[in-house]
Amino acid sequence: MTFDGFLMYLGSAEGSIFNPQWRGVFQDMSQPLCHYFISSSHNTYLMEDQLRGQSSVEGYIRALSRGCRCVEVDCWDGANGEPIVYHGHTFTSKILFKDVVTAVGNYAFKVSEYPVILSMENHCSVEQQRVMAQHLHHILGDKLLKSTLEGKASVRLPSPEVSTWSPPYSTLLHPTPPYSTLLHLTPPYSTPWGYMWVSALPSNPHTCLGQNTFNKPIRRGSPDDVTGSLEYAGHSWRTTFPKDLKWKILLKAKKIGGLEESFNGAGEDSQTGEVSDEDEVAEINEDHLHRESVCRRVKKSKQRLSKELSDCVVYCKSVHFSNFKHARIHSKFYEVASFTESKARKHLREAGAEFVHHNSRQLTRVYPSGFRTDSSNFNPQEMWNAGCQIVALNFQTAGEGMDLNDALFGLNGGCGYVLKPSFMREGEKRFDPEIPQQRDGYQPVVLTIQVISGQQLPKVNIKEGSIVDPLVRVEIHGVPMDQAKQETRYIENNGAVEAVALHVFPIAVNKGMH
């Protein structure tokens, strides 16, 4: 191989450091939703900053096209009875809520078939909340999750998908003679609604002359159909389809009562509820009072909720978070607490193991501080260290935060869901990201990285005649104990990329946290 050929190999897909087996969905997708990191966007409608930036449905299209599985919508009363979306109390432009829902419905599953969470911050009147519920039902149709998958009160969060066709899914019901033996092939869903291929054999080949073995698909007409039927040669079969969250849109918002009340008819037409921590306007006010050291109780505002909109919330009820002890005793699996980055850091410092344990049972959302008016991002790794699933970033802002986000969610086929390490999913095990060496089975590994050369490096100085002295920097992002950075040497005023010195970096890391 020539030198130029070797350089071409290094820059090709075959020479990539990324494991090609991980380019498709390879992880177990049958775990509860809380066991996955979920690619998430903050203030998805914004194209620029948080004060005067433009709002556009293009923000949703771009985020969903990058595999994002949780988008945010801030809803306010608009003119002519139509709810609008914008960053409240700022000069950002306004767009119609129904246009946002249309964009989400059109692009939610272009890149990934796994569920999308619509995180709603609701500031609308009861009347316009009803309009929002109508738009969700009318525009999204069967894509909107309207009830639990089982049709009754659940005991845990569902999975992104059913991984295998297991009984009763692999057995057809009521086969009619002369056919008795039915064998299911098990391909993944190949349409938004799915189908199952079956093979039927005569029950008695000796007495059923003329009845041949056949292969036919049993289809269902919509995602909500539980059963499917097949007619063939005057005989019929019915089967039960497995239900999962693929191709579904889940609403995360406040809800009247709990999930249990949805099945016993409890609840009124509207109800007063307390604004939770996920309300960023209230959060900014509290942070401001704290910074000014004003020692007085912040009065929470009350809000009336429309039952029609409340009923759209199934597995993601937004709630106020008190403390981990209270949550451990009283919280329900479908409740989602939201934290600003500063509050999440505080919990991580003071009760890291409790935070990880909480996130093994239910979803948590973390979003940037309201004082990041330039739409900058925090480092998401520190939140992933605590097992926080919905770490919302400003997708419109390039930088280290989005680089890390793209790196993590480049795994597993770019589907937007990455399975958390086992020790962060098992409630009986305790893991504290501040002291990872104390967990059971702690066994660090040594990662050895050998830098051969730097390729296709841009000029960083536009001054004519300037010379670039290239180097390669290797950084490890993980738990605090593993944070590391090393650089190659460089030759001053050399300017050639071949000048990057051959260097080997041995770095000890905690397996499973990077």
ZAKOL-673881 format. One record per residue (C-alpha): chain; residue in three letters; x, y, z. Coordinates in nm, 3 decimals. Example, Ala and Ser with C-alpha at 12.3 -4.5 7.8 and 13.67 -1.06 7.14 Angstrom:
<rs>
> A, ALA, 1.230, -0.450, 0.780
> A, SER, 1.367, -0.106, 0.714
</rs>
This chain:
<rs>
> A, MET, 0.000, 0.000, 0.000
> A, THR, 0.130, 0.343, -0.087
> A, PHE, 0.147, 0.623, 0.166
> A, ASP, -0.141, 0.806, -0.005
> A, GLY, -0.343, 0.485, -0.006
> A, PHE, -0.282, 0.444, 0.367
> A, LEU, -0.405, 0.799, 0.429
> A, MET, -0.718, 0.726, 0.226
> A, TYR, -0.777, 0.414, 0.437
> A, LEU, -0.748, 0.613, 0.760
> A, GLY, -1.014, 0.855, 0.639
> A, SER, -1.251, 0.583, 0.514
> A, ALA, -1.537, 0.409, 0.695
> A, GLU, -1.319, 0.097, 0.731
> A, GLY, -1.057, 0.300, 0.917
> A, SER, -1.305, 0.463, 1.154
> A, ILE, -1.255, 0.421, 1.528
> A, PHE, -1.631, 0.368, 1.556
> A, ASN, -1.741, 0.003, 1.583
> A, PRO, -1.942, -0.065, 1.263
> A, GLN, -2.164, -0.312, 1.452
> A, TRP, -2.296, -0.020, 1.656
> A, ARG, -2.418, 0.174, 1.353
> A, GLY, -2.748, -0.013, 1.368
> A, VAL, -2.982, -0.067, 1.664
> A, PHE, -2.800, -0.335, 1.866
> A, GLN, -2.908, -0.273, 2.225
> A, ASP, -3.195, -0.434, 2.416
> A, MET, -3.497, -0.209, 2.349
> A, SER, -3.736, -0.399, 2.578
> A, GLN, -3.632, -0.220, 2.899
> A, PRO, -3.854, 0.046, 3.066
> A, LEU, -3.818, 0.397, 2.924
> A, CYS, -3.636, 0.515, 3.238
> A, HIS, -3.348, 0.278, 3.158
> A, TYR, -3.241, 0.477, 2.851
> A, PHE, -3.066, 0.804, 2.785
> A, ILE, -3.298, 0.995, 2.549
> A, SER, -3.178, 1.253, 2.298
> A, SER, -3.357, 1.572, 2.406
> A, SER, -3.393, 1.932, 2.288
> A, HIS, -3.454, 2.249, 2.490
> A, ASN, -3.672, 2.532, 2.356
> A, THR, -3.682, 2.343, 2.028
> A, TYR, -3.872, 2.620, 1.849
> A, LEU, -3.584, 2.870, 1.883
> A, MET, -3.335, 2.914, 1.601
> A, GLU, -3.112, 3.161, 1.788
> A, ASP, -3.092, 3.318, 2.137
> A, GLN, -3.351, 3.315, 2.415
> A, LEU, -3.436, 3.687, 2.412
> A, ARG, -3.482, 3.807, 2.054
> A, GLY, -3.430, 3.490, 1.852
> A, GLN, -3.656, 3.367, 1.578
> A, SER, -3.909, 3.092, 1.652
> A, SER, -3.973, 2.845, 1.371
> A, VAL, -4.108, 2.496, 1.307
> A, GLU, -3.774, 2.443, 1.134
> A, GLY, -3.626, 2.394, 1.482
> A, TYR, -3.841, 2.082, 1.528
> A, ILE, -3.764, 1.953, 1.181
> A, ARG, -3.389, 1.989, 1.236
> A, ALA, -3.393, 1.833, 1.584
> A, LEU, -3.605, 1.534, 1.480
> A, SER, -3.388, 1.487, 1.171
> A, ARG, -3.090, 1.450, 1.407
> A, GLY, -3.260, 1.169, 1.597
> A, CYS, -3.392, 1.384, 1.883
> A, ARG, -3.667, 1.199, 2.072
> A, CYS, -3.785, 1.469, 2.314
> A, VAL, -3.879, 1.815, 2.190
> A, GLU, -4.010, 2.109, 2.393
> A, VAL, -4.304, 2.338, 2.327
> A, ASP, -4.388, 2.647, 2.538
> A, CYS, -4.757, 2.731, 2.492
> A, TRP, -4.928, 3.064, 2.553
> A, ASP, -5.266, 3.217, 2.470
> A, GLY, -5.276, 3.359, 2.118
> A, ALA, -5.511, 3.575, 1.913
> A, ASN, -5.835, 3.439, 1.768
> A, GLY, -5.843, 3.153, 2.013
> A, GLU, -5.531, 2.988, 1.867
> A, PRO, -5.251, 2.893, 2.111
> A, ILE, -4.903, 3.014, 2.021
> A, VAL, -4.549, 2.896, 2.093
> A, TYR, -4.264, 3.128, 2.196
> A, HIS, -4.026, 3.197, 2.485
> A, GLY, -4.262, 3.379, 2.721
> A, HIS, -4.197, 3.737, 2.834
> A, THR, -3.925, 3.788, 2.572
> A, PHE, -3.902, 3.939, 2.225
> A, THR, -3.871, 3.604, 2.047
> A, SER, -4.110, 3.565, 1.755
> A, LYS, -4.431, 3.362, 1.785
> A, ILE, -4.556, 3.059, 1.589
> A, LEU, -4.886, 2.871, 1.600
> A, PHE, -4.913, 2.564, 1.823
> A, LYS, -5.098, 2.373, 1.550
> A, ASP, -4.808, 2.433, 1.309
> A, VAL, -4.567, 2.288, 1.564
> A, VAL, -4.785, 1.979, 1.611
> A, THR, -4.808, 1.936, 1.233
> A, ALA, -4.429, 1.951, 1.197
> A, VAL, -4.378, 1.700, 1.479
> A, GLY, -4.635, 1.466, 1.327
> A, ASN, -4.471, 1.486, 0.984
> A, TYR, -4.109, 1.442, 1.095
> A, ALA, -4.123, 1.245, 1.422
> A, PHE, -4.036, 0.912, 1.261
> A, LYS, -3.832, 1.007, 0.955
> A, VAL, -3.506, 0.901, 1.124
> A, SER, -3.614, 0.680, 1.412
> A, GLU, -3.923, 0.467, 1.473
> A, TYR, -3.893, 0.493, 1.850
> A, PRO, -4.128, 0.708, 2.061
> A, VAL, -4.112, 1.087, 2.069
> A, ILE, -4.187, 1.279, 2.389
> A, LEU, -4.355, 1.617, 2.345
> A, SER, -4.250, 1.813, 2.656
> A, MET, -4.509, 2.083, 2.707
> A, GLU, -4.486, 2.393, 2.923
> A, ASN, -4.847, 2.506, 2.947
> A, HIS, -4.935, 2.871, 3.019
> A, CYS, -5.270, 2.876, 2.838
> A, SER, -5.622, 2.939, 2.959
> A, VAL, -5.859, 2.645, 2.995
> A, GLU, -6.032, 2.745, 2.670
> A, GLN, -5.714, 2.740, 2.466
> A, GLN, -5.599, 2.423, 2.640
> A, ARG, -5.907, 2.257, 2.491
> A, VAL, -5.804, 2.386, 2.150
> A, MET, -5.457, 2.236, 2.205
> A, ALA, -5.613, 1.898, 2.290
> A, GLN, -5.823, 1.914, 1.973
> A, HIS, -5.515, 1.987, 1.760
> A, LEU, -5.322, 1.700, 1.919
> A, HIS, -5.601, 1.453, 1.846
> A, HIS, -5.690, 1.583, 1.501
> A, ILE, -5.337, 1.632, 1.366
> A, LEU, -5.153, 1.341, 1.528
> A, GLY, -5.439, 1.092, 1.517
> A, ASP, -5.324, 0.737, 1.598
> A, LYS, -4.966, 0.856, 1.655
> A, LEU, -5.071, 1.021, 1.983
> A, LEU, -5.063, 0.780, 2.276
> A, LYS, -5.406, 0.814, 2.440
> A, SER, -5.402, 0.535, 2.696
> A, THR, -5.173, 0.278, 2.853
> A, LEU, -5.063, -0.003, 2.624
> A, GLU, -5.241, -0.259, 2.840
> A, GLY, -5.566, -0.062, 2.847
> A, LYS, -5.554, -0.055, 3.227
> A, ALA, -5.348, 0.098, 3.506
> A, SER, -4.982, -0.003, 3.468
> A, VAL, -4.719, -0.078, 3.728
> A, ARG, -4.410, 0.040, 3.541
> A, LEU, -4.303, 0.243, 3.239
> A, PRO, -4.338, 0.061, 2.907
> A, SER, -4.054, -0.029, 2.672
> A, PRO, -3.968, 0.141, 2.343
> A, GLU, -4.049, -0.188, 2.170
> A, VAL, -4.143, -0.550, 2.229
> A, SER, -3.825, -0.741, 2.151
> A, THR, -3.969, -1.084, 2.071
> A, TRP, -4.299, -1.237, 1.961
> A, SER, -4.376, -1.441, 2.270
> A, PRO, -4.704, -1.614, 2.363
> A, PRO, -4.979, -1.520, 2.321
> A, TYR, -4.834, -1.325, 2.028
> A, SER, -4.681, -1.628, 1.859
> A, THR, -4.996, -1.839, 1.865
> A, LEU, -5.291, -1.777, 1.637
> A, LEU, -5.633, -1.796, 1.796
> A, HIS, -5.923, -2.000, 1.661
> A, PRO, -5.765, -2.180, 1.363
> A, THR, -6.032, -2.348, 1.153
> A, PRO, -5.987, -2.707, 1.027
> A, PRO, -5.840, -2.846, 0.811
> A, TYR, -5.549, -2.619, 0.916
> A, SER, -5.410, -2.654, 1.267
> A, THR, -5.037, -2.581, 1.279
> A, LEU, -4.934, -2.216, 1.246
> A, LEU, -4.577, -2.094, 1.260
> A, HIS, -4.491, -1.726, 1.291
> A, LEU, -4.189, -1.575, 1.125
> A, THR, -4.054, -1.291, 1.334
> A, PRO, -3.935, -0.994, 1.130
> A, PRO, -3.935, -0.649, 1.286
> A, TYR, -4.216, -0.413, 1.202
> A, SER, -4.173, -0.311, 0.842
> A, THR, -4.466, -0.068, 0.828
> A, PRO, -4.586, 0.191, 1.080
> A, TRP, -4.854, -0.058, 1.184
> A, GLY, -4.673, -0.388, 1.148
> A, TYR, -4.776, -0.730, 1.031
> A, MET, -4.694, -1.093, 1.104
> A, TRP, -4.620, -1.360, 0.847
> A, VAL, -4.770, -1.700, 0.921
> A, SER, -4.734, -2.045, 0.776
> A, ALA, -5.028, -2.285, 0.789
> A, LEU, -5.011, -2.661, 0.745
> A, PRO, -5.300, -2.905, 0.694
> A, SER, -5.397, -3.073, 1.019
> A, ASN, -5.400, -3.412, 0.849
> A, PRO, -5.217, -3.418, 0.514
> A, HIS, -5.354, -3.766, 0.438
> A, THR, -5.720, -3.668, 0.463
> A, CYS, -5.693, -3.306, 0.348
> A, LEU, -5.596, -3.364, -0.010
> A, GLY, -5.565, -3.046, -0.212
> A, GLN, -5.499, -2.830, 0.094
> A, ASN, -5.150, -2.688, 0.047
> A, THR, -4.914, -2.519, 0.289
> A, PHE, -4.930, -2.142, 0.246
> A, ASN, -4.760, -1.823, 0.371
> A, LYS, -4.977, -1.519, 0.425
> A, PRO, -4.941, -1.189, 0.615
> A, ILE, -5.185, -1.095, 0.888
> A, ARG, -5.206, -0.717, 0.899
> A, ARG, -5.368, -0.463, 1.121
> A, GLY, -5.523, -0.151, 0.982
> A, SER, -5.389, 0.100, 1.233
> A, PRO, -5.139, 0.121, 1.520
> A, ASP, -5.423, 0.088, 1.773
> A, ASP, -5.555, -0.241, 1.633
> A, VAL, -5.484, -0.519, 1.881
> A, THR, -5.598, -0.805, 1.661
> A, GLY, -5.567, -0.901, 1.298
> A, SER, -5.744, -1.158, 1.086
> A, LEU, -5.671, -1.369, 0.781
> A, GLU, -5.915, -1.520, 0.532
> A, TYR, -5.791, -1.800, 0.308
> A, ALA, -5.965, -2.074, 0.116
> A, GLY, -6.286, -2.028, 0.310
> A, HIS, -6.113, -2.045, 0.647
> A, SER, -6.023, -1.769, 0.892
> A, TRP, -5.778, -1.698, 1.171
> A, ARG, -5.738, -1.421, 1.425
> A, THR, -5.423, -1.322, 1.613
> A, THR, -5.318, -1.080, 1.885
> A, PHE, -5.049, -0.823, 1.809
> A, PRO, -4.795, -0.709, 2.068
> A, LYS, -4.820, -0.341, 2.159
> A, ASP, -4.525, -0.112, 2.220
> A, LEU, -4.434, 0.256, 2.188
> A, LYS, -4.282, 0.248, 1.840
> A, TRP, -4.435, 0.515, 1.614
> A, LYS, -4.601, 0.679, 1.915
> A, ILE, -4.590, 1.039, 2.045
> A, LEU, -4.617, 1.083, 2.423
> A, LEU, -4.722, 1.409, 2.586
> A, LYS, -4.528, 1.520, 2.893
> A, ALA, -4.728, 1.783, 3.083
> A, LYS, -4.927, 1.844, 3.399
> A, LYS, -5.215, 1.608, 3.464
> A, ILE, -5.527, 1.609, 3.680
> A, GLY, -5.485, 1.334, 3.935
> A, GLY, -5.290, 1.021, 3.861
> A, LEU, -5.285, 0.754, 3.595
> A, GLU, -5.503, 0.533, 3.814
> A, GLU, -5.788, 0.788, 3.812
> A, SER, -5.797, 0.771, 3.433
> A, PHE, -5.946, 0.422, 3.462
> A, ASN, -6.194, 0.476, 3.745
> A, GLY, -6.363, 0.790, 3.611
> A, ALA, -6.235, 1.021, 3.884
> A, GLY, -6.153, 1.385, 3.816
> A, GLU, -6.351, 1.694, 3.721
> A, ASP, -6.366, 1.904, 3.407
> A, SER, -6.087, 2.127, 3.535
> A, GLN, -5.875, 2.145, 3.844
> A, THR, -5.630, 2.382, 4.008
> A, GLY, -5.273, 2.257, 4.007
> A, GLU, -4.945, 2.396, 4.135
> A, VAL, -4.682, 2.512, 3.888
> A, SER, -4.402, 2.258, 3.900
> A, ASP, -4.026, 2.302, 3.875
> A, GLU, -4.044, 2.230, 3.502
> A, ASP, -4.200, 2.575, 3.460
> A, GLU, -3.892, 2.772, 3.356
> A, VAL, -4.049, 3.115, 3.411
> A, ALA, -4.109, 3.033, 3.778
> A, GLU, -3.760, 2.884, 3.797
> A, ILE, -3.595, 3.202, 3.670
> A, ASN, -3.786, 3.408, 3.927
> A, GLU, -3.678, 3.180, 4.209
> A, ASP, -3.315, 3.181, 4.097
> A, HIS, -3.320, 3.560, 4.076
> A, LEU, -3.459, 3.591, 4.428
> A, HIS, -3.196, 3.347, 4.551
> A, ARG, -2.915, 3.542, 4.387
> A, GLU, -3.039, 3.864, 4.542
> A, SER, -3.053, 3.688, 4.883
> A, VAL, -3.415, 3.783, 4.934
> A, CYS, -3.530, 3.575, 5.227
> A, ARG, -3.899, 3.536, 5.169
> A, ARG, -4.122, 3.254, 5.058
> A, VAL, -4.190, 3.245, 4.685
> A, LYS, -4.562, 3.209, 4.627
> A, LYS, -4.637, 2.952, 4.360
> A, SER, -4.896, 3.046, 4.102
> A, LYS, -5.201, 2.830, 4.050
> A, GLN, -5.330, 2.706, 3.719
> A, ARG, -5.653, 2.550, 3.602
> A, LEU, -5.614, 2.252, 3.377
> A, SER, -5.844, 2.131, 3.100
> A, LYS, -5.950, 1.769, 3.140
> A, GLU, -5.926, 1.723, 2.762
> A, LEU, -5.558, 1.820, 2.763
> A, SER, -5.491, 1.639, 3.089
> A, ASP, -5.624, 1.314, 2.944
> A, CYS, -5.359, 1.330, 2.669
> A, VAL, -5.092, 1.276, 2.937
> A, VAL, -5.034, 0.905, 3.004
> A, TYR, -4.684, 0.801, 3.108
> A, CYS, -4.519, 1.143, 3.155
> A, LYS, -4.692, 1.353, 3.421
> A, SER, -4.491, 1.664, 3.513
> A, VAL, -4.462, 1.704, 3.889
> A, HIS, -4.290, 1.921, 4.147
> A, PHE, -3.990, 1.758, 4.312
> A, SER, -3.951, 1.791, 4.690
> A, ASN, -3.668, 1.560, 4.789
> A, PHE, -3.548, 1.206, 4.730
> A, LYS, -3.696, 1.071, 5.054
> A, HIS, -4.040, 1.202, 4.962
> A, ALA, -4.005, 1.068, 4.607
> A, ARG, -3.894, 0.726, 4.730
> A, ILE, -4.209, 0.694, 4.942
> A, HIS, -4.474, 0.877, 4.741
> A, SER, -4.371, 0.914, 4.376
> A, LYS, -4.531, 0.713, 4.096
> A, PHE, -4.342, 0.558, 3.807
> A, TYR, -4.514, 0.785, 3.552
> A, GLU, -4.418, 1.111, 3.727
> A, VAL, -4.141, 1.322, 3.570
> A, ALA, -3.949, 1.583, 3.767
> A, SER, -3.756, 1.861, 3.593
> A, PHE, -3.449, 2.043, 3.720
> A, THR, -3.241, 2.334, 3.604
> A, GLU, -2.877, 2.242, 3.558
> A, SER, -2.787, 2.415, 3.888
> A, LYS, -3.044, 2.220, 4.091
> A, ALA, -2.939, 1.895, 3.926
> A, ARG, -2.574, 1.965, 4.018
> A, LYS, -2.679, 2.037, 4.376
> A, HIS, -2.860, 1.703, 4.404
> A, LEU, -2.565, 1.529, 4.239
> A, ARG, -2.319, 1.674, 4.492
> A, GLU, -2.533, 1.615, 4.798
> A, ALA, -2.695, 1.280, 4.715
> A, GLY, -2.539, 1.128, 4.405
> A, ALA, -2.634, 0.768, 4.484
> A, GLU, -2.994, 0.868, 4.565
> A, PHE, -3.014, 1.058, 4.238
> A, VAL, -2.899, 0.755, 4.038
> A, HIS, -3.142, 0.530, 4.228
> A, HIS, -3.431, 0.770, 4.162
> A, ASN, -3.350, 0.767, 3.790
> A, SER, -3.357, 0.386, 3.783
> A, ARG, -3.732, 0.403, 3.859
> A, GLN, -3.863, 0.709, 3.677
> A, LEU, -3.778, 0.977, 3.424
> A, THR, -3.594, 1.299, 3.503
> A, ARG, -3.550, 1.603, 3.280
> A, VAL, -3.263, 1.852, 3.313
> A, TYR, -3.259, 2.178, 3.116
> A, PRO, -3.023, 2.476, 3.080
> A, SER, -3.038, 2.769, 3.319
> A, GLY, -3.273, 3.048, 3.218
> A, PHE, -2.976, 3.281, 3.243
> A, ARG, -2.817, 3.121, 2.936
> A, THR, -2.982, 3.385, 2.719
> A, ASP, -2.733, 3.315, 2.439
> A, SER, -2.869, 2.958, 2.408
> A, SER, -2.538, 2.811, 2.525
> A, ASN, -2.523, 2.459, 2.669
> A, PHE, -2.394, 2.296, 2.984
> A, ASN, -2.191, 1.975, 2.981
> A, PRO, -2.450, 1.695, 2.954
> A, GLN, -2.204, 1.428, 3.073
> A, GLU, -2.237, 1.528, 3.437
> A, MET, -2.616, 1.473, 3.416
> A, TRP, -2.576, 1.141, 3.237
> A, ASN, -2.342, 1.042, 3.521
> A, ALA, -2.647, 1.061, 3.752
> A, GLY, -2.860, 0.856, 3.513
> A, CYS, -3.076, 1.152, 3.406
> A, GLN, -3.252, 1.042, 3.089
> A, ILE, -3.390, 1.363, 2.936
> A, VAL, -3.093, 1.601, 2.930
> A, ALA, -3.228, 1.885, 2.715
> A, LEU, -2.980, 2.088, 2.511
> A, ASN, -3.009, 2.384, 2.275
> A, PHE, -2.969, 2.199, 1.945
> A, GLN, -2.923, 2.525, 1.754
> A, THR, -2.594, 2.598, 1.934
> A, ALA, -2.282, 2.413, 1.823
> A, GLY, -2.010, 2.342, 2.077
> A, GLU, -1.882, 2.084, 2.320
> A, GLY, -2.228, 2.010, 2.465
> A, MET, -2.377, 1.915, 2.131
> A, ASP, -2.057, 1.735, 2.030
> A, LEU, -2.096, 1.508, 2.332
> A, ASN, -2.465, 1.465, 2.261
> A, ASP, -2.396, 1.366, 1.899
> A, ALA, -2.127, 1.124, 2.016
> A, LEU, -2.349, 0.945, 2.266
> A, PHE, -2.652, 0.922, 2.042
> A, GLY, -2.446, 0.817, 1.742
> A, LEU, -2.463, 0.480, 1.917
> A, ASN, -2.745, 0.233, 1.869
> A, GLY, -2.822, 0.328, 1.512
> A, GLY, -2.881, 0.693, 1.595
> A, CYS, -3.231, 0.598, 1.712
> A, GLY, -3.226, 0.851, 1.998
> A, TYR, -3.225, 0.590, 2.276
> A, VAL, -2.908, 0.455, 2.441
> A, LEU, -2.931, 0.192, 2.714
> A, LYS, -2.783, 0.299, 3.047
> A, PRO, -2.515, 0.081, 3.213
> A, SER, -2.659, -0.207, 3.415
> A, PHE, -2.546, -0.064, 3.749
> A, MET, -2.755, 0.247, 3.679
> A, ARG, -3.066, 0.042, 3.602
> A, GLU, -3.067, -0.194, 3.899
> A, GLY, -3.241, -0.036, 4.196
> A, GLU, -3.083, -0.266, 4.454
> A, LYS, -2.732, -0.155, 4.357
> A, ARG, -2.596, 0.182, 4.466
> A, PHE, -2.368, 0.384, 4.241
> A, ASP, -2.236, 0.730, 4.327
> A, PRO, -2.067, 0.902, 4.031
> A, GLU, -1.854, 1.103, 4.274
> A, ILE, -1.702, 0.786, 4.422
> A, PRO, -1.742, 0.515, 4.152
> A, GLN, -1.470, 0.298, 4.305
> A, GLN, -1.708, 0.205, 4.589
> A, ARG, -1.962, 0.025, 4.371
> A, ASP, -1.979, -0.354, 4.361
> A, GLY, -1.774, -0.509, 4.085
> A, TYR, -1.561, -0.199, 4.036
> A, GLN, -1.293, -0.284, 3.783
> A, PRO, -1.127, 0.000, 3.588
> A, VAL, -0.982, -0.066, 3.246
> A, VAL, -0.691, 0.094, 3.066
> A, LEU, -0.779, 0.259, 2.737
> A, THR, -0.478, 0.292, 2.508
> A, ILE, -0.500, 0.543, 2.225
> A, GLN, -0.223, 0.570, 1.970
> A, VAL, -0.220, 0.888, 1.762
> A, ILE, -0.071, 0.825, 1.418
> A, SER, -0.130, 1.159, 1.249
> A, GLY, -0.366, 1.452, 1.213
> A, GLN, -0.563, 1.481, 0.888
> A, GLN, -0.753, 1.760, 0.712
> A, LEU, -0.687, 2.019, 0.983
> A, PRO, -0.822, 2.368, 0.901
> A, LYS, -0.608, 2.680, 0.917
> A, VAL, -0.676, 2.868, 1.237
> A, ASN, -0.488, 3.184, 1.141
> A, ILE, -0.601, 3.365, 0.827
> A, LYS, -0.295, 3.591, 0.823
> A, GLU, -0.104, 3.547, 0.496
> A, GLY, 0.210, 3.342, 0.535
> A, SER, 0.111, 3.212, 0.879
> A, ILE, 0.220, 2.862, 0.977
> A, VAL, -0.003, 2.622, 1.170
> A, ASP, 0.163, 2.404, 1.434
> A, PRO, -0.086, 2.114, 1.450
> A, LEU, -0.140, 1.886, 1.747
> A, VAL, -0.398, 1.627, 1.852
> A, ARG, -0.578, 1.648, 2.185
> A, VAL, -0.745, 1.342, 2.340
> A, GLU, -1.013, 1.404, 2.603
> A, ILE, -1.206, 1.158, 2.819
> A, HIS, -1.553, 1.262, 2.937
> A, GLY, -1.712, 1.055, 3.213
> A, VAL, -1.740, 1.053, 3.591
> A, PRO, -1.520, 1.317, 3.759
> A, MET, -1.259, 1.058, 3.853
> A, ASP, -1.204, 0.977, 3.485
> A, GLN, -1.188, 1.327, 3.337
> A, ALA, -0.861, 1.341, 3.147
> A, LYS, -0.693, 1.538, 2.869
> A, GLN, -0.364, 1.474, 2.689
> A, GLU, -0.198, 1.633, 2.386
> A, THR, 0.063, 1.532, 2.134
> A, ARG, 0.378, 1.736, 2.094
> A, TYR, 0.417, 1.972, 1.800
> A, ILE, 0.708, 2.110, 1.601
> A, GLU, 0.716, 2.489, 1.607
> A, ASN, 0.682, 2.661, 1.268
> A, ASN, 0.676, 2.328, 1.085
> A, GLY, 0.324, 2.351, 0.945
> A, ALA, 0.285, 1.996, 0.813
> A, VAL, 0.026, 1.761, 0.954
> A, GLU, 0.283, 1.482, 0.947
> A, ALA, 0.461, 1.676, 1.219
> A, VAL, 0.212, 1.543, 1.472
> A, ALA, 0.432, 1.320, 1.686
> A, LEU, 0.352, 0.951, 1.726
> A, HIS, 0.212, 0.928, 2.076
> A, VAL, 0.051, 0.661, 2.294
> A, PHE, -0.197, 0.762, 2.565
> A, PRO, -0.267, 0.499, 2.835
> A, ILE, -0.573, 0.623, 3.031
> A, ALA, -0.746, 0.435, 3.316
> A, VAL, -1.124, 0.465, 3.299
> A, ASN, -1.432, 0.319, 3.472
> A, LYS, -1.594, 0.084, 3.224
> A, GLY, -1.949, 0.171, 3.118
> A, MET, -1.955, 0.543, 3.202
> A, HIS, -1.831, 0.704, 2.879
</rs>
